[in-house]
Amino acid sequence: MDYIGIKRDGQIYDLQTAEALGINATDDEKIYADNSQEAQEILRHSTAHLMAQAIKELHPEAKFFVGPVVKEGFYYDFKLNHQLNDEDLTIIEKKMKEIASRKLPITRSEVSRKDIIKKFSSDELKQAVLEKITDDVLTVYTQGDFEDLCRGPHLPNTKSIRNFKLIRVAGAYLGGDEENEMITRIYGISFFDKQELKDYVTMLEEAKKRDHRRLGTDLKLFAFSDDIGAGLPLWLPAGSRLRGKLEQLLYKAHRMRGYQPVRGPEILKAEAWVKSGHYANYKENMYFTEIDGQEYGIKPMNCVGHIEVFKNDLVSYKDLPLKFFEYGVVHRHELSGAMHGLFRVREFTQDDAHIFCMQSQVKDVIMEVLEFVESLMKHFEFTYEMEVSTKPKKAIGDDAFWESTTKGIMDALDENGYTYGIDEGGGAFYGPKIDIKILDAIGRKWQCGTIQVDMNLPERFDINYTTSEDKRERPVMIHRAILGSFERFIGILTEHYAGEFPLSIAPTGVIIVPIADAHLEYAKKLAKELQMIEIDSEVFSQNESLNKRIRIAEKQRVPMIVVVGDDEVANEKIALRDRRKRERSEMSKQEFLDMLQQQKAGEKI
């Protein structure tokens, strides 16, 4: 089997680059045309160029910016004289298949910066690309009549590009800067294996049915308003009930594990953010204002407030580990084009906690947090994976801190038999972390919780505890969120369950359908009794036929529907339709209430 690339020291080289650099691959360095991440990167980069070539042949006036590989596949940003829509994707796909069948060699050449600038002198998008590149010698990839400035890697020939799908067309700000003009972006996916593409398309179709934005509208969970502002969700009554139940469930779980509730302000002096390092490393993501001639920053994280809570009292080694948690509202500046339903918003609430402990307690604390994670994932029927994220390019703290802390995290996971991946350079700017990535009902992966070990902030804010020898010592600070944010997690839950939420968090647990007006009083009484055991319900007494009201109730995705008529009123009974079990039954009203209470009692985290 011919190979398509080489991986050496973490770097992927295509065959053209390897030949130019005189690199000969050993067997374990060779990348073959399979489903590996490295192979898919080469394939998808080449598919992006194939798409660009098709667009250029269909629209000769097109100008291209960049076409990178991303986690979801690839995209290309470009500029046309008119807008494209989803119907155009089919036309572009057809042209891509025709070009691929020409079996065009993909060649790499090196060109001086001076010649490239001259070559693309009339192309403002290429000039924008060149502004970000300082190299004196640049590489150009050519296939047929199409060429583009690119570092690669690419396949040797278009004939290997067979199984691809263009997903959607969108708008994007040039260079991701909302001050720049809006250009066109097309997303796509490709695989070497035809069945993998088929499975992916099936998953996309299922994901479309589960889209939390559509379900959020259908179930009246949340809304967005241009009058309020982009990325600022409005929680409607049903969504607020769902969110409240999730918050209560998690609150009890925190208290059972020894966490203390605290609350910090949402706006702090800019000096605090300077001291924490956020001002230098995170300022572009923050909102600032001025009060009484002094600069303030709206918090993007809760850690500084929790440090101030820690400093409010003398802390002994006997108090450690000290666990603070807060449902902290934070604000982060997201680009308009990046926002997506509840998944990416400008205001959200973290299930945030900070644990202050001795260095000798770090491993035990991490294991306890992972037990918490395991319990929550089991409750919501998620499987999950973990990644250890290492030092990013933009970071505070010396190499010794990063090396020792990262090793400590890995040792804790290794000693307890956890498997994990490595995300090189993915750590927070103040310390390494463990990222929790959950897998939903249709196999998609979502970044949610995080555990971050930090010895920088305790140093910066000069916080201490008293040791057994009556000395002052720095605590280790562990930043921890399990859901990540309530907004994002509810979006994920909505798609995971396709709106069929479990009773523990369902915004409406029971819909009661009285057969006639004579049964309405009994239905309302039952609703009040359900409220007493913290089960929200609705009485469907609309002026519609019984069958139509039941059909409407079925579409609300509630766990249970109860029908009451003469027999139920006379004998204090209910006729139950359990939508989760797909069963019908009759029971006394008290048996029904007892059953719900037992079910709720078993739904602890």
C-alpha positions in Angstrom: 0.0 0.0 0.0 1.5 3.4 -1.0 1.9 5.9 1.7 0.8 9.6 1.3 2.9 11.4 3.9 5.4 11.2 6.8 5.0 12.2 10.4 8.3 13.1 12.2 8.7 14.8 15.5 5.0 15.7 15.5 5.2 17.4 12.1 3.3 16.1 9.0 5.1 16.2 5.7 3.5 15.4 2.4 5.5 13.4 -0.2 6.3 16.6 -2.2 7.8 18.4 0.8 9.6 15.3 2.0 11.3 14.9 -1.4 12.2 18.6 -1.4 13.8 18.3 2.1 15.4 15.0 1.4 13.4 13.2 4.1 13.3 9.4 3.9 10.6 7.8 6.0 11.1 4.8 8.3 8.1 2.4 8.4 6.7 3.7 11.6 6.8 7.3 10.2 4.7 6.6 7.1 1.2 7.9 6.9 -1.2 5.7 4.8 -4.6 6.5 3.3 -6.7 5.4 6.3 -8.9 7.0 8.9 -6.0 8.3 11.1 -6.0 11.9 12.1 -2.8 12.5 10.1 -4.1 10.9 6.9 -7.4 12.8 7.2 -5.5 16.1 7.6 -3.7 15.5 4.3 -6.9 14.4 2.5 -9.0 17.2 3.8 -6.5 19.9 3.0 -6.4 18.6 -0.6 -10.2 18.4 -0.7 -10.3 22.1 0.3 -8.1 23.0 -2.6 -10.2 20.8 -4.9 -13.3 22.7 -3.8 -11.5 26.0 -4.4 -10.5 24.9 -7.9 -14.2 23.9 -8.6 -15.4 27.3 -7.4 -12.8 29.1 -9.6 -13.9 27.1 -12.7 -17.5 27.9 -12.0 -16.9 31.5 -10.9 -13.6 32.8 -12.5 -13.9 36.1 -10.6 -13.5 34.3 -7.2 -10.6 35.3 -4.9 -9.5 33.1 -2.1 -8.3 33.8 1.5 -7.5 30.6 3.5 -8.7 27.0 3.5 -7.6 25.2 6.6 -8.4 21.8 8.0 -10.5 22.0 11.2 -11.8 19.4 13.7 -15.1 19.2 11.8 -13.5 18.8 8.3 -12.3 21.8 6.3 -13.5 25.1 5.0 -12.4 27.8 2.5 -12.9 31.5 2.8 -13.4 33.3 -0.5 -15.0 36.3 -2.2 -17.5 36.4 -5.0 -19.6 39.1 -6.7 -22.7 37.4 -5.5 -24.0 35.2 -2.6 -24.1 31.4 -2.7 -26.8 29.2 -1.1 -27.1 25.6 -0.3 -28.3 24.8 -3.8 -24.9 25.9 -5.1 -23.2 23.3 -3.0 -24.5 20.5 -5.2 -23.2 22.2 -8.3 -19.8 22.7 -6.7 -19.7 19.1 -5.6 -20.4 17.9 -9.1 -17.6 20.0 -10.5 -15.2 18.7 -7.8 -16.0 15.1 -8.8 -15.3 16.0 -12.5 -12.0 17.6 -11.6 -10.9 14.8 -9.3 -11.5 12.3 -12.2 -8.9 14.2 -14.3 -6.3 12.7 -12.0 -4.4 15.9 -11.8 -0.9 15.8 -10.2 -0.6 18.1 -7.1 2.8 19.7 -7.3 4.7 21.9 -4.8 7.0 24.7 -5.7 9.0 27.3 -3.8 8.6 31.0 -4.8 10.3 34.1 -3.4 8.1 36.5 -1.3 8.9 39.2 -3.8 7.6 37.2 -6.7 4.5 36.1 -4.8 3.6 39.7 -3.9 4.0 40.7 -7.5 2.0 37.7 -8.8 -1.0 38.4 -6.5 -0.7 42.2 -6.6 -4.3 42.6 -7.7 -5.7 40.1 -5.2 -6.5 41.9 -1.9 -7.3 38.6 -0.1 -3.9 37.1 -1.0 -2.3 40.3 0.1 -4.1 39.9 3.5 -2.7 36.4 3.7 0.8 37.7 3.0 0.6 40.2 5.8 0.5 37.3 8.2 3.5 35.5 6.7 7.1 36.7 7.2 9.0 33.9 5.3 11.2 35.0 2.5 10.5 31.8 0.5 6.9 30.6 0.2 5.3 27.5 -1.2 2.7 27.2 -3.9 0.6 24.1 -4.6 -0.6 23.6 -8.2 -3.2 21.2 -9.7 -4.1 21.8 -13.3 -4.8 25.4 -13.9 -5.4 26.1 -10.2 -2.7 27.2 -7.8 -2.7 28.6 -4.3 -0.3 29.9 -1.7 -0.1 27.1 0.9 2.2 25.2 3.3 0.4 21.9 2.7 0.3 19.0 3.4 -1.4 17.6 0.2 -2.0 14.4 -1.6 0.2 13.7 -4.7 -2.8 13.5 -7.0 -6.5 14.5 -7.1 -7.5 10.9 -8.0 -7.5 9.9 -4.3 -10.2 12.5 -3.5 -13.5 10.5 -3.9 -15.6 10.6 -0.8 -16.6 14.1 0.2 -19.6 16.3 1.1 -20.0 20.0 1.3 -21.9 20.8 4.5 -23.0 24.4 4.5 -22.3 27.9 3.2 -21.9 30.7 5.7 -20.5 34.2 6.1 -17.2 34.9 7.8 -15.3 38.1 8.6 -12.0 38.4 6.8 -9.3 37.1 9.1 -11.9 36.6 11.9 -12.0 40.3 12.6 -15.6 41.7 12.7 -14.2 45.1 11.7 -13.4 43.6 8.3 -15.7 42.8 5.4 -17.9 39.7 5.4 -16.8 37.1 2.8 -18.1 33.6 2.0 -17.1 30.4 3.7 -18.0 26.8 2.7 -17.5 23.9 5.1 -16.9 20.4 4.0 -15.9 16.9 5.0 -14.0 14.1 3.3 -12.9 10.5 4.0 -10.9 7.8 2.3 -13.6 5.2 3.1 -17.0 5.5 1.4 -18.8 4.0 4.4 -17.3 6.5 6.8 -18.7 9.3 4.7 -22.1 7.6 4.6 -22.1 7.2 8.4 -21.1 10.9 8.8 -23.9 12.1 6.5 -26.4 9.9 8.5 -25.1 11.5 11.7 -25.6 15.0 10.2 -29.2 14.2 9.3 -29.9 12.9 12.8 -28.1 15.9 14.3 -30.4 18.2 12.2 -33.4 16.6 13.8 -31.9 17.1 17.2 -30.7 20.7 16.7 -31.1 22.4 20.0 -32.0 25.7 18.4 -35.0 24.2 16.7 -36.0 22.2 19.7 -35.5 25.2 21.9 -38.1 27.0 19.8 -40.5 24.1 19.6 -40.4 23.4 23.3 -40.2 27.1 24.2 -37.0 26.8 26.3 -35.1 29.9 25.2 -35.0 32.7 22.7 -32.6 35.3 21.3 -33.6 38.9 20.4 -31.8 41.4 18.2 -33.3 44.1 20.4 -31.3 42.7 23.4 -28.1 41.8 21.6 -26.3 38.9 20.0 -25.2 36.0 22.2 -27.4 36.9 25.1 -30.0 34.2 25.6 -33.5 34.8 27.1 -34.6 31.9 29.3 -38.4 31.3 28.8 -40.5 29.7 31.6 -40.0 26.1 30.4 -36.3 26.6 29.9 -35.9 28.3 33.3 -37.7 25.3 34.9 -35.3 22.9 33.2 -32.3 25.0 34.1 -33.5 25.4 37.7 -33.9 21.6 38.1 -30.4 21.0 36.8 -29.0 23.7 39.1 -30.7 22.2 42.2 -29.6 18.7 41.3 -26.0 19.9 41.0 -26.3 22.0 44.1 -27.2 19.0 46.3 -24.4 17.0 44.7 -21.8 19.7 45.6 -23.0 20.1 49.1 -22.9 16.3 49.7 -19.2 16.5 48.6 -18.2 19.2 51.0 -18.3 22.2 48.7 -19.2 25.6 50.2 -21.3 28.0 48.1 -19.8 31.5 47.6 -20.5 34.4 45.2 -18.2 37.0 43.8 -19.1 40.3 42.0 -19.5 40.3 38.2 -17.4 43.4 37.8 -13.9 44.0 39.4 -11.3 46.7 39.2 -9.0 46.3 36.2 -6.1 46.1 38.7 -7.3 42.7 39.8 -7.2 41.4 36.2 -3.7 42.9 35.8 -2.5 41.0 38.9 -4.2 37.7 37.8 -2.6 37.9 34.3 -6.0 38.1 32.5 -5.3 41.7 31.4 -2.1 40.7 29.5 -3.3 37.3 28.3 -7.1 37.4 27.9 -8.0 41.1 27.5 -9.3 40.8 24.0 -12.0 38.4 25.3 -13.1 40.8 28.0 -15.5 43.8 28.4 -14.2 46.9 30.2 -15.9 50.1 31.5 -15.0 53.1 33.6 -16.4 54.0 37.0 -15.4 57.1 38.9 -12.4 57.5 36.6 -11.2 54.0 37.2 -11.2 51.1 34.8 -13.2 48.0 35.7 -13.5 44.6 33.9 -16.6 42.4 33.7 -15.4 39.0 34.8 -14.8 36.3 32.2 -14.0 33.8 35.0 -14.7 33.4 38.7 -11.2 32.6 40.0 -10.3 36.1 41.2 -13.4 36.5 43.3 -12.8 33.1 44.9 -9.3 34.0 45.8 -10.6 37.1 47.6 -13.1 34.9 49.5 -10.1 32.7 50.5 -8.2 35.8 51.7 -11.1 36.9 53.8 -10.2 34.6 56.7 -7.2 32.9 58.2 -6.9 29.4 56.8 -5.3 26.4 58.5 -3.9 23.2 57.0 -6.8 21.6 58.9 -9.3 23.5 56.7 -7.8 22.0 53.5 -8.9 21.1 51.0 -11.2 24.1 51.0 -13.8 23.9 48.2 -15.7 26.9 47.0 -18.4 26.7 44.3 -20.5 29.3 42.5 -22.9 29.4 39.6 -21.0 32.4 38.3 -22.3 34.5 35.5 -19.4 35.5 33.2 -19.1 37.5 30.0 -16.7 36.9 27.1 -16.4 38.7 23.8 -17.2 36.3 21.0 -17.1 37.3 17.4 -20.5 37.5 15.8 -19.7 34.8 13.3 -18.6 32.4 16.0 -21.8 32.4 18.1 -24.1 29.4 17.7 -27.3 28.9 19.7 -26.4 28.1 23.3 -23.1 26.5 22.3 -21.3 29.8 22.0 -22.7 32.9 23.7 -21.4 36.1 25.2 -23.1 35.6 28.6 -23.1 32.3 30.4 -23.1 30.7 33.8 -20.3 28.3 34.8 -20.8 25.5 37.4 -17.5 26.8 38.7 -15.5 25.6 41.7 -12.0 26.3 43.1 -10.4 23.9 45.5 -7.5 25.2 47.6 -5.3 22.3 48.9 -1.8 21.3 49.9 0.5 19.9 47.3 0.3 16.5 49.0 -3.5 16.5 48.5 -3.6 17.3 44.7 -3.8 13.7 43.5 -6.6 12.9 45.9 -8.5 16.1 44.9 -8.2 15.3 41.2 -9.5 11.7 41.8 -12.4 13.0 43.9 -13.4 15.5 41.1 -13.2 12.7 38.5 -15.5 10.6 40.7 -17.9 13.6 40.6 -17.5 13.7 36.8 -18.2 9.9 36.5 -21.3 10.2 38.6 -22.8 13.0 36.5 -21.9 11.4 33.2 -23.6 8.2 34.3 -26.7 10.1 35.4 -27.1 11.6 32.0 -26.0 8.5 30.1 -22.9 10.0 28.6 -19.6 8.2 27.9 -16.6 10.5 28.0 -12.9 10.8 27.2 -10.1 12.8 28.9 -7.2 14.9 27.5 -4.3 16.4 29.4 -3.6 19.8 27.9 -0.1 21.1 28.1 1.6 24.5 28.0 0.3 26.9 25.4 2.4 29.5 23.5 0.9 32.3 25.6 1.5 31.3 29.2 2.7 32.5 32.6 5.0 30.6 34.9 8.4 29.0 34.3 9.0 25.7 32.6 9.8 24.0 35.9 6.3 24.7 37.1 4.7 23.5 33.9 6.7 20.3 33.8 6.2 19.3 37.4 2.5 20.2 37.4 1.8 18.4 34.1 3.7 15.3 35.4 1.7 15.4 38.6 -1.6 15.3 36.7 -0.5 12.4 34.5 0.9 10.5 37.5 -2.5 10.8 39.2 -4.3 9.5 36.2 -1.8 6.7 35.5 -1.9 5.5 39.1 -5.7 5.2 39.0 -5.9 3.4 35.7 -7.4 6.3 33.6 -6.7 6.5 29.9 -6.2 9.9 28.3 -5.0 11.7 25.3 -2.5 14.6 25.1 -3.5 18.0 23.7 -0.2 19.7 23.1 -0.3 23.4 23.8 -4.0 23.3 24.8 -3.5 24.3 28.5 -4.9 27.5 30.1 -2.4 30.3 30.2 -1.9 29.8 33.9 -1.6 26.0 34.1 -2.1 22.6 32.6 -5.5 21.0 32.7 -7.6 17.9 32.2 -10.4 18.4 29.7 -13.5 16.2 29.8 -15.0 15.4 26.4 -18.4 13.7 26.4 -19.9 11.5 23.7 -23.6 12.0 23.0 -26.3 9.6 21.8 -25.2 9.9 18.2 -21.5 9.7 18.8 -20.5 13.4 18.7 -17.8 14.6 20.9 -18.3 17.8 23.1 -15.8 19.7 25.2 -17.4 20.3 28.6 -15.7 20.0 32.0 -12.2 20.9 32.9 -9.8 20.5 35.8 -6.9 22.9 36.0 -4.0 22.9 38.4 -2.7 26.4 39.2 0.2 27.5 41.4 0.5 30.9 39.7 -2.5 32.7 41.0 -1.8 31.8 44.7 1.6 33.3 44.1 0.3 36.4 42.3 -2.3 37.1 45.0 0.0 36.2 47.9 -2.4 33.7 49.5 -1.3 31.4 52.3 -2.4 28.8 54.8 -0.9 28.0 58.2 1.0 24.7 58.4 1.2 22.4 61.3 4.5 24.0 62.2 2.7 27.4 62.3 4.4 28.6 59.1 2.9 30.3 56.1 2.7 28.2 52.9 1.1 28.6 49.4 -1.9 26.5 48.6 -2.4 24.8 45.2 -5.5 26.2 43.5 -7.5 23.8 41.4 -10.0 25.3 39.0 -12.8 22.9 38.2 -16.0 23.0 36.1 -17.9 19.8 35.3 -20.7 21.0 33.0 -18.6 23.8 31.6 -21.5 26.2 31.5 -25.2 25.6 32.0 -26.0 27.1 28.6 -23.7 24.9 26.6 -24.6 21.8 28.6 -28.3 22.3 28.2 -27.8 22.7 24.5 -25.9 19.4 24.5 -28.5 17.7 26.7 -31.3 18.9 24.4 -29.6 17.3 21.4 -28.4 14.2 23.3 -32.0 13.4 24.4 -33.7 15.0 21.3 -35.7 17.0 23.8 -36.9 13.9 25.7 -35.4 15.0 29.0 -35.3 12.6 32.0 -37.8 13.3 34.8 -35.1 14.8 37.0 -34.8 17.9 34.8 -37.8 17.8 32.5 -39.3 21.3 32.4 -42.8 19.6 32.4 -42.8 16.2 33.9 -46.5 15.4 33.5 -49.3 16.6 31.2 -52.8 16.0 32.6 -55.6 15.6 30.1 -59.1 15.8 31.6 -61.6 14.1 29.3 -64.4 16.7 30.0 -64.9 19.9 31.9 -66.4 17.8 34.8 -62.9 16.3 35.3 -61.0 19.7 35.3 -61.1 20.3 39.1 -59.6 16.8 39.8 -56.9 17.5 37.2 -56.0 20.8 38.8 -55.9 19.2 42.2 -53.5 16.6 40.9 -51.3 19.3 39.4 -51.0 21.0 42.8 -50.1 17.7 44.5 -47.4 17.1 41.8 -46.1 20.6 42.5 -45.8 19.7 46.2 -43.3 16.9 45.2 -41.5 19.3 42.8 -42.9 17.8 39.6 -44.0 20.5 37.2 -47.1 19.7 35.2 -49.6 21.2 32.8 -53.3 20.7 32.5 -54.5 20.4 28.8 -58.1 21.6 29.0 -58.2 23.3 25.6 -61.4 23.4 23.6 -60.2 20.5 21.4 -61.1 16.9 21.1 -59.6 14.4 23.5 -57.5 12.7 20.8 -56.2 16.0 19.5 -55.2 17.1 23.0 -53.4 13.8 23.5 -51.6 14.2 20.2 -50.5 17.7 21.1 -49.3 16.4 24.5 -47.3 13.6 22.8 -45.4 16.2 20.7 -44.3 18.1 23.9 -41.8 15.3 24.7 -42.9 15.1 28.3 -42.1 11.9 30.3 -45.7 11.1 31.2 -49.2 11.9 30.1 -52.1 11.3 32.5 -55.7 11.0 31.3 -58.6 11.5 33.9 -62.3 10.8 33.4 -65.3 9.6 35.4 -63.7 6.5 36.7 -60.5 8.2 37.7 -62.4 11.0 39.5 -64.7 8.6 41.3 -61.9 6.3 42.5 -59.0 8.7 42.9 -57.1 7.0 40.0 -55.2 8.0 37.0 -54.7 6.5 33.5 -51.0 6.7 32.7 -49.1 6.9 29.4 -45.4 6.5 30.2 -43.7 8.0 27.1 -40.2 6.8 28.1 -41.2 3.2 28.7 -43.9 3.2 25.9 -46.3 1.7 28.4 -49.9 2.3 29.4 -51.3 1.5 32.9 -53.8 2.4 35.5 -53.1 3.0 39.2 -54.3 4.9 42.2 -53.4 8.6 42.4 -51.3 7.8 45.5 -49.4 5.0 43.8 -48.6 7.4 41.0 -47.3 10.1 43.4 -45.3 7.5 45.4 -43.8 6.1 42.1 -42.6 9.6 41.1 -41.1 10.3 44.5 -39.2 7.0 44.4 -38.0 7.8 40.9 -36.8 11.2 41.9 -35.0 9.8 45.0 -33.0 7.5 42.8 -31.9 10.4 40.5 -29.1 11.8 42.6 -25.7 12.7 41.3 
